[in-house]
């Protein structure tokens, strides 16, 4: 690779603003305070005037910006405006000079009128728990991670499997295959979690259910005895906390199982208080609304005040038992039914119930409207991270049968270039608070998708994906087994057991550890702003910047020589197609 002398060229000549501390100088703690923000205007672009347009009570207003600082390479413009609403949208207008007439919003510079939906967004006060920004999250599907040899008789619905057997993947036994992983098994493997520099464990559901995925809970009153019960959760939380590892639970606010005690009471007695928890309607097949038509998963009705009382007790009970937050299953569907939309209300309500704990929403589609308020702290970023990276790092020999379903679209994964991937990454950061971007999870896969190793095809490309998890804005989330290169062509196929005692690719595991260590040790990767430097079909380079630190990241899907406009670089990580430097 060739490194050109320092200079501003290409993407670095574009005006830039983001929500990081370099550009948001003051953020008021309370409504009514003044926000102070700055726009970086490189010397290659000039403007006679710079204005800031913001919204107050739904009406656009404008303030004149003034020059705040001039450097050899940039002119920094400064503007102040009041935050009268919990969420305030704003963008910049350049007028005159070489800029002509151009808007600068979260997508970039545009020479035509733009919609408010892609504006920058600012909120008053702290958005979410600070510890989360410094985290690497490790997802554990309890039944498939580790077993302590707990002696519990399997329930009638279970199909027992040997630990090393592959899951059926697609078939009648699929949701019932029981491998015997439990919470004490996880506790016994905390050394491995800690060795990966992960400091948050996200557990998929631990409630009693009629399946091994447990999204069809039969009660929220206790932890499934198959996993060790409440004592095992308390013990795991204590052991994790002793190592500085936090613990997240997984709960479904959209539905319960059809054998849940609430639903059984509701069906048995039309006058029971639980009757209002669900949507009973004789015009619907089966007589009630359910998740995507699956009658085993009746949908919850958030018009019920009593339902909120019950869930408040559930959320808080397990926080008291040792959890540090919750992941909300199918959060995009919660409270939405026909002409009723209580989703935003429920998200704000949930945050209020958990206090200082974390709330992450599962959202597989365009989450931006649901994050433009103080509700969920962030999302599992499928649309704005996983999908763009799958299209860019897709293997050279994709199997159409294996990858026929691309998260809600019945076609295979398309192969797109770096410009398309970056355009998607930018688009899904627009129109939401910067803090919600930082609090969202960068994931390459999960228990609901194919494994990224199967998508990428090689360890080299897999490592590029993990590198981008660690260096782009957001909290990285690793699905247990990704660090070993586990395969899986779709969600159920990917829920394979951890091969404890088997032969691992130690070199690959070592590179994962090196990248997670950098993510945990470099503040710019947790909170820094983002500027793209180079975007080509097969290579993407960007800066992560704070007031005290400047990092350069280069990711490639094929080997090629890249000329980047920097010298005085300190190499922090170097492995084939992925590199990280500190700019001195």
KAJO-V568791 format. One record per residue. N is the residue number from 0. RES is the residue in one letter. OMEGA is omega in degrees with one decimal (999 if undefined). Layout:
BEGIN
n->N res->RES omega->OMEGA
n->N res->RES omega->OMEGA
END
This chain:
BEGIN
n->0 res->X omega->177.8
n->1 res->X omega->176.7
n->2 res->X omega->-179.5
n->3 res->X omega->177.0
n->4 res->X omega->178.5
n->5 res->X omega->177.4
n->6 res->X omega->179.6
n->7 res->X omega->179.9
n->8 res->X omega->176.1
n->9 res->X omega->-175.6
n->10 res->X omega->-179.6
n->11 res->X omega->177.2
n->12 res->X omega->-178.5
n->13 res->X omega->171.8
n->14 res->X omega->-176.4
n->15 res->X omega->172.1
n->16 res->X omega->169.6
n->17 res->X omega->-174.5
n->18 res->X omega->-177.9
n->19 res->X omega->-174.9
n->20 res->X omega->175.3
n->21 res->X omega->-172.6
n->22 res->X omega->174.5
n->23 res->X omega->-172.5
n->24 res->X omega->178.2
n->25 res->X omega->177.0
n->26 res->X omega->-174.9
n->27 res->X omega->178.0
n->28 res->X omega->-176.3
n->29 res->X omega->174.2
n->30 res->X omega->-177.9
n->31 res->X omega->177.1
n->32 res->X omega->-178.1
n->33 res->X omega->170.7
n->34 res->X omega->177.2
n->35 res->X omega->-175.4
n->36 res->X omega->-178.2
n->37 res->X omega->175.4
n->38 res->X omega->175.8
n->39 res->X omega->179.2
n->40 res->X omega->-179.2
n->41 res->X omega->-176.9
n->42 res->X omega->179.8
n->43 res->X omega->177.3
n->44 res->X omega->179.1
n->45 res->X omega->177.0
n->46 res->X omega->175.8
n->47 res->X omega->179.3
n->48 res->X omega->172.7
n->49 res->X omega->178.7
n->50 res->X omega->174.9
n->51 res->X omega->177.5
n->52 res->X omega->177.8
n->53 res->X omega->-180.0
n->54 res->X omega->172.9
n->55 res->X omega->-178.5
n->56 res->X omega->177.1
n->57 res->X omega->-178.0
n->58 res->X omega->178.9
n->59 res->X omega->175.3
n->60 res->X omega->-177.1
n->61 res->X omega->174.3
n->62 res->X omega->178.3
n->63 res->X omega->175.4
n->64 res->X omega->178.0
n->65 res->X omega->178.6
n->66 res->X omega->-176.6
n->67 res->X omega->-175.4
n->68 res->X omega->174.9
n->69 res->X omega->175.6
n->70 res->X omega->179.7
n->71 res->X omega->-174.3
n->72 res->X omega->-170.6
n->73 res->X omega->166.7
n->74 res->X omega->-178.3
n->75 res->X omega->177.9
n->76 res->X omega->-173.4
n->77 res->X omega->177.1
n->78 res->X omega->177.7
n->79 res->X omega->177.8
n->80 res->X omega->-177.4
n->81 res->X omega->173.0
n->82 res->X omega->-178.9
n->83 res->X omega->-178.1
n->84 res->X omega->-178.1
n->85 res->X omega->178.8
n->86 res->X omega->-176.8
n->87 res->X omega->176.9
n->88 res->X omega->177.5
n->89 res->X omega->173.9
n->90 res->X omega->-176.5
n->91 res->X omega->174.3
n->92 res->X omega->175.4
n->93 res->X omega->-178.6
n->94 res->X omega->177.6
n->95 res->X omega->-177.6
n->96 res->X omega->178.8
n->97 res->X omega->-179.4
n->98 res->X omega->-176.2
n->99 res->X omega->176.3
n->100 res->X omega->-176.4
n->101 res->X omega->172.0
n->102 res->X omega->172.5
n->103 res->X omega->176.1
n->104 res->X omega->-173.7
n->105 res->X omega->175.9
n->106 res->X omega->-179.3
n->107 res->X omega->-179.6
n->108 res->X omega->-178.2
n->109 res->X omega->-177.2
n->110 res->X omega->175.9
n->111 res->X omega->179.7
n->112 res->X omega->-174.4
n->113 res->X omega->178.6
n->114 res->X omega->-179.8
n->115 res->X omega->-172.1
n->116 res->X omega->-179.8
n->117 res->X omega->179.6
n->118 res->X omega->165.2
n->119 res->X omega->-177.8
n->120 res->X omega->178.7
n->121 res->X omega->178.0
n->122 res->X omega->176.1
n->123 res->X omega->174.7
n->124 res->X omega->-178.0
n->125 res->X omega->-175.3
n->126 res->X omega->-175.6
n->127 res->X omega->-177.7
n->128 res->X omega->-177.6
n->129 res->X omega->-177.9
n->130 res->X omega->-177.4
n->131 res->X omega->-178.0
n->132 res->X omega->-179.1
n->133 res->X omega->-169.3
n->134 res->X omega->161.5
n->135 res->X omega->-174.9
n->136 res->X omega->179.7
n->137 res->X omega->-178.6
n->138 res->X omega->178.9
n->139 res->X omega->170.0
n->140 res->X omega->-163.7
n->141 res->X omega->-175.6
n->142 res->X omega->-172.3
n->143 res->X omega->-173.4
n->144 res->X omega->-178.5
n->145 res->X omega->-179.9
n->146 res->X omega->175.0
n->147 res->X omega->-176.9
n->148 res->X omega->-179.2
n->149 res->X omega->-178.5
n->150 res->X omega->178.1
n->151 res->X omega->179.5
n->152 res->X omega->179.5
n->153 res->X omega->178.4
n->154 res->X omega->-176.4
n->155 res->X omega->-175.1
n->156 res->X omega->-170.3
n->157 res->X omega->171.4
n->158 res->X omega->-175.5
n->159 res->X omega->178.3
n->160 res->X omega->172.9
n->161 res->X omega->-171.3
n->162 res->X omega->-176.0
n->163 res->X omega->-179.1
n->164 res->X omega->174.4
n->165 res->X omega->175.3
n->166 res->X omega->178.6
n->167 res->X omega->177.3
n->168 res->X omega->175.7
n->169 res->X omega->-179.6
n->170 res->X omega->-176.9
n->171 res->X omega->-178.8
n->172 res->X omega->-168.7
n->173 res->X omega->-176.8
n->174 res->X omega->-172.4
n->175 res->X omega->-177.0
n->176 res->X omega->-174.0
n->177 res->X omega->-178.8
n->178 res->X omega->172.7
n->179 res->X omega->172.7
n->180 res->X omega->-177.8
n->181 res->X omega->-174.0
n->182 res->X omega->177.3
n->183 res->X omega->173.3
n->184 res->X omega->176.2
n->185 res->X omega->179.7
n->186 res->X omega->-179.6
n->187 res->X omega->-178.6
n->188 res->X omega->179.8
n->189 res->X omega->175.5
n->190 res->X omega->179.9
n->191 res->X omega->179.0
n->192 res->X omega->-179.0
n->193 res->X omega->179.6
n->194 res->X omega->178.2
n->195 res->X omega->-177.7
n->196 res->X omega->175.2
n->197 res->X omega->-179.5
n->198 res->X omega->171.3
n->199 res->X omega->172.2
n->200 res->X omega->174.1
n->201 res->X omega->179.0
n->202 res->X omega->168.0
n->203 res->X omega->-163.7
n->204 res->X omega->179.3
n->205 res->X omega->179.8
n->206 res->X omega->172.3
n->207 res->X omega->-176.0
n->208 res->X omega->176.9
n->209 res->X omega->177.2
n->210 res->X omega->178.6
n->211 res->X omega->174.9
n->212 res->X omega->171.5
n->213 res->X omega->172.4
n->214 res->X omega->176.8
n->215 res->X omega->-174.5
n->216 res->X omega->173.7
n->217 res->X omega->174.0
n->218 res->X omega->171.9
n->219 res->X omega->-172.4
n->220 res->X omega->-178.9
n->221 res->X omega->177.4
n->222 res->X omega->-178.9
n->223 res->X omega->175.9
n->224 res->X omega->176.5
n->225 res->X omega->179.9
n->226 res->X omega->178.8
n->227 res->X omega->177.8
n->228 res->X omega->-176.7
n->229 res->X omega->-178.1
n->230 res->X omega->-179.7
n->231 res->X omega->177.3
n->232 res->X omega->179.3
n->233 res->X omega->179.8
n->234 res->X omega->177.9
n->235 res->X omega->180.0
n->236 res->X omega->-180.0
n->237 res->X omega->-179.0
n->238 res->X omega->178.5
n->239 res->X omega->-179.0
n->240 res->X omega->178.2
n->241 res->X omega->178.7
n->242 res->X omega->-177.3
n->243 res->X omega->180.0
n->244 res->X omega->177.9
n->245 res->X omega->-172.0
n->246 res->X omega->178.2
n->247 res->X omega->173.9
n->248 res->X omega->-176.9
n->249 res->X omega->-178.1
n->250 res->X omega->178.5
n->251 res->X omega->175.3
n->252 res->X omega->-177.8
n->253 res->X omega->-176.1
n->254 res->X omega->168.9
n->255 res->X omega->169.2
n->256 res->X omega->-178.8
n->257 res->X omega->175.0
n->258 res->X omega->175.7
n->259 res->X omega->-177.4
n->260 res->X omega->177.4
n->261 res->X omega->-176.0
n->262 res->X omega->179.1
n->263 res->X omega->176.2
n->264 res->X omega->-178.8
n->265 res->X omega->-179.9
n->266 res->X omega->-175.6
n->267 res->X omega->-173.2
n->268 res->X omega->-178.4
n->269 res->X omega->179.2
n->270 res->X omega->-178.7
n->271 res->X omega->178.8
n->272 res->X omega->-179.6
n->273 res->X omega->-179.9
n->274 res->X omega->-179.4
n->275 res->X omega->179.8
n->276 res->X omega->-171.4
n->277 res->X omega->178.5
n->278 res->X omega->176.0
n->279 res->X omega->-175.3
n->280 res->X omega->-177.9
n->281 res->X omega->179.3
n->282 res->X omega->179.7
n->283 res->X omega->175.5
n->284 res->X omega->-176.9
n->285 res->X omega->176.3
n->286 res->X omega->178.4
n->287 res->X omega->177.8
n->288 res->X omega->-179.6
n->289 res->X omega->-178.4
n->290 res->X omega->177.5
n->291 res->X omega->177.2
n->292 res->X omega->177.8
n->293 res->X omega->-171.5
n->294 res->X omega->176.0
n->295 res->X omega->-175.9
n->296 res->X omega->-178.5
n->297 res->X omega->-174.8
n->298 res->X omega->-178.1
n->299 res->X omega->-178.3
n->300 res->X omega->-174.5
n->301 res->X omega->168.8
n->302 res->X omega->-176.7
n->303 res->X omega->175.5
n->304 res->X omega->-179.8
n->305 res->X omega->176.4
n->306 res->X omega->179.3
n->307 res->X omega->177.5
n->308 res->X omega->-178.2
n->309 res->X omega->-177.4
n->310 res->X omega->175.6
n->311 res->X omega->178.5
n->312 res->X omega->-179.6
n->313 res->X omega->-178.0
n->314 res->X omega->-176.0
n->315 res->X omega->-179.2
n->316 res->X omega->-175.8
n->317 res->X omega->169.6
n->318 res->X omega->177.5
n->319 res->X omega->179.4
n->320 res->X omega->175.5
n->321 res->X omega->178.4
n->322 res->X omega->177.3
n->323 res->X omega->179.3
n->324 res->X omega->-175.1
n->325 res->X omega->164.1
n->326 res->X omega->-175.1
n->327 res->X omega->-178.8
n->328 res->X omega->-179.0
n->329 res->X omega->-175.3
n->330 res->X omega->-179.9
n->331 res->X omega->-177.3
n->332 res->X omega->-174.2
n->333 res->X omega->176.2
n->334 res->X omega->-178.8
n->335 res->X omega->179.7
n->336 res->X omega->179.6
n->337 res->X omega->-176.3
n->338 res->X omega->-179.9
n->339 res->X omega->176.3
n->340 res->X omega->178.9
n->341 res->X omega->-172.4
n->342 res->X omega->-179.3
n->343 res->X omega->178.6
n->344 res->X omega->-178.8
n->345 res->X omega->179.6
n->346 res->X omega->176.7
n->347 res->X omega->178.5
n->348 res->X omega->-178.7
n->349 res->X omega->178.8
n->350 res->X omega->179.2
n->351 res->X omega->-177.3
n->352 res->X omega->-172.8
n->353 res->X omega->177.5
n->354 res->X omega->-176.7
n->355 res->X omega->-178.7
n->356 res->X omega->-176.5
n->357 res->X omega->173.9
n->358 res->X omega->178.9
n->359 res->X omega->-176.6
n->360 res->X omega->166.3
n->361 res->X omega->179.5
n->362 res->X omega->-174.6
n->363 res->X omega->-171.6
n->364 res->X omega->-178.8
n->365 res->X omega->-175.0
n->366 res->X omega->-168.7
n->367 res->X omega->177.6
n->368 res->X omega->-177.8
n->369 res->X omega->178.8
n->370 res->X omega->-177.7
n->371 res->X omega->176.4
n->372 res->X omega->-177.3
n->373 res->X omega->177.0
n->374 res->X omega->175.9
n->375 res->X omega->176.8
n->376 res->X omega->-180.0
n->377 res->X omega->-178.0
n->378 res->X omega->162.6
n->379 res->X omega->-165.6
n->380 res->X omega->176.8
n->381 res->X omega->-173.5
n->382 res->X omega->-174.3
n->383 res->X omega->177.5
n->384 res->X omega->-176.0
n->385 res->X omega->-175.9
n->386 res->X omega->177.6
n->387 res->X omega->-178.4
n->388 res->X omega->174.3
n->389 res->X omega->-177.2
n->390 res->X omega->-177.7
n->391 res->X omega->-175.4
n->392 res->X omega->179.7
n->393 res->X omega->-179.9
n->394 res->X omega->-178.3
n->395 res->X omega->-177.7
n->396 res->X omega->-176.3
n->397 res->X omega->177.0
n->398 res->X omega->-176.7
n->399 res->X omega->-179.3
n->400 res->X omega->-178.6
n->401 res->X omega->-173.6
n->402 res->X omega->-174.2
n->403 res->X omega->-176.6
n->404 res->X omega->-176.6
n->405 res->X omega->174.0
n->406 res->X omega->175.5
n->407 res->X omega->179.1
n->408 res->X omega->-174.0
n->409 res->X omega->172.8
n->410 res->X omega->178.0
n->411 res->X omega->179.0
n->412 res->X omega->178.0
n->413 res->X omega->175.8
n->414 res->X omega->-176.5
n->415 res->X omega->-175.5
n->416 res->X omega->-176.8
n->417 res->X omega->-179.8
n->418 res->X omega->178.9
n->419 res->X omega->179.1
n->420 res->X omega->-178.9
n->421 res->X omega->178.2
n->422 res->X omega->178.9
n->423 res->X omega->178.2
n->424 res->X omega->179.7
n->425 res->X omega->-174.3
n->426 res->X omega->-175.7
n->427 res->X omega->169.0
n->428 res->X omega->-177.8
n->429 res->X omega->173.7
n->430 res->X omega->177.3
n->431 res->X omega->177.0
n->432 res->X omega->178.2
n->433 res->X omega->-179.3
n->434 res->X omega->178.5
n->435 res->X omega->173.7
n->436 res->X omega->-178.8
n->437 res->X omega->-178.0
n->438 res->X omega->178.0
n->439 res->X omega->-174.6
n->440 res->X omega->169.7
n->441 res->X omega->-178.8
n->442 res->X omega->176.2
n->443 res->X omega->178.1
n->444 res->X omega->177.2
n->445 res->X omega->178.3
n->446 res->X omega->-179.1
n->447 res->X omega->-174.6
n->448 res->X omega->168.4
n->449 res->X omega->173.7
n->450 res->X omega->-177.1
n->451 res->X omega->177.8
n->452 res->X omega->177.3
n->453 res->X omega->178.8
n->454 res->X omega->-175.1
n->455 res->X omega->174.7
n->456 res->X omega->-177.5
n->457 res->X omega->176.6
n->458 res->X omega->-177.8
n->459 res->X omega->179.5
n->460 res->X omega->175.6
n->461 res->X omega->-179.0
n->462 res->X omega->174.5
n->463 res->X omega->178.5
n->464 res->X omega->178.4
n->465 res->X omega->176.7
n->466 res->X omega->178.5
n->467 res->X omega->172.6
n->468 res->X omega->-173.6
n->469 res->X omega->-170.1
n->470 res->X omega->175.6
n->471 res->X omega->-179.6
n->472 res->X omega->-177.6
n->473 res->X omega->-179.6
n->474 res->X omega->-178.9
n->475 res->X omega->175.9
n->476 res->X omega->-180.0
n->477 res->X omega->174.5
n->478 res->X omega->-176.0
n->479 res->X omega->-177.0
n->480 res->X omega->176.5
n->481 res->X omega->-179.1
n->482 res->X omega->178.5
n->483 res->X omega->-176.4
n->484 res->X omega->178.0
n->485 res->X omega->-178.6
n->486 res->X omega->177.0
n->487 res->X omega->-172.4
n->488 res->X omega->174.3
n->489 res->X omega->-170.2
n->490 res->X omega->-177.3
n->491 res->X omega->178.6
n->492 res->X omega->-178.2
n->493 res->X omega->-177.6
n->494 res->X omega->-179.7
n->495 res->X omega->-179.3
n->496 res->X omega->175.0
n->497 res->X omega->-176.4
n->498 res->X omega->178.4
n->499 res->X omega->179.7
n->500 res->X omega->178.7
n->501 res->X omega->178.5
n->502 res->X omega->179.9
n->503 res->X omega->171.2
n->504 res->X omega->-173.3
n->505 res->X omega->178.9
n->506 res->X omega->179.3
n->507 res->X omega->178.1
n->508 res->X omega->178.6
n->509 res->X omega->178.0
n->510 res->X omega->176.8
n->511 res->X omega->179.1
n->512 res->X omega->179.6
n->513 res->X omega->-179.3
n->514 res->X omega->177.8
n->515 res->X omega->177.5
n->516 res->X omega->176.9
n->517 res->X omega->179.7
n->518 res->X omega->-178.1
n->519 res->X omega->-172.1
n->520 res->X omega->-176.7
n->521 res->X omega->-176.3
n->522 res->X omega->-178.5
n->523 res->X omega->179.5
n->524 res->X omega->179.5
n->525 res->X omega->-171.2
n->526 res->X omega->-173.5
n->527 res->X omega->173.5
n->528 res->X omega->-176.1
n->529 res->X omega->172.3
n->530 res->X omega->176.9
n->531 res->X omega->-176.6
n->532 res->X omega->-174.2
n->533 res->X omega->177.0
n->534 res->X omega->179.4
n->535 res->X omega->-179.5
n->536 res->X omega->-173.7
n->537 res->X omega->-178.0
n->538 res->X omega->177.2
n->539 res->X omega->176.1
n->540 res->X omega->-178.1
n->541 res->X omega->176.8
n->542 res->X omega->165.2
n->543 res->X omega->-169.3
n->544 res->X omega->165.2
n->545 res->X omega->177.9
n->546 res->X omega->-173.0
n->547 res->X omega->-172.1
n->548 res->X omega->179.7
n->549 res->X omega->-177.1
n->550 res->X omega->176.7
n->551 res->X omega->-178.0
n->552 res->X omega->176.9
n->553 res->X omega->177.0
n->554 res->X omega->-179.4
n->555 res->X omega->174.3
n->556 res->X omega->172.8
n->557 res->X omega->179.3
n->558 res->X omega->174.0
n->559 res->X omega->179.7
n->560 res->X omega->-176.1
n->561 res->X omega->175.7
n->562 res->X omega->-178.2
n->563 res->X omega->-170.4
n->564 res->X omega->179.2
n->565 res->X omega->165.3
n->566 res->X omega->-178.8
n->567 res->X omega->-177.8
n->568 res->X omega->175.0
n->569 res->X omega->-176.6
n->570 res->X omega->-179.8
n->571 res->X omega->-178.6
n->572 res->X omega->-176.9
n->573 res->X omega->176.3
n->574 res->X omega->175.4
n->575 res->X omega->-170.7
n->576 res->X omega->-176.6
n->577 res->X omega->-178.4
n->578 res->X omega->175.1
n->579 res->X omega->175.4
n->580 res->X omega->164.6
n->581 res->X omega->177.9
n->582 res->X omega->-176.0
n->583 res->X omega->999
END
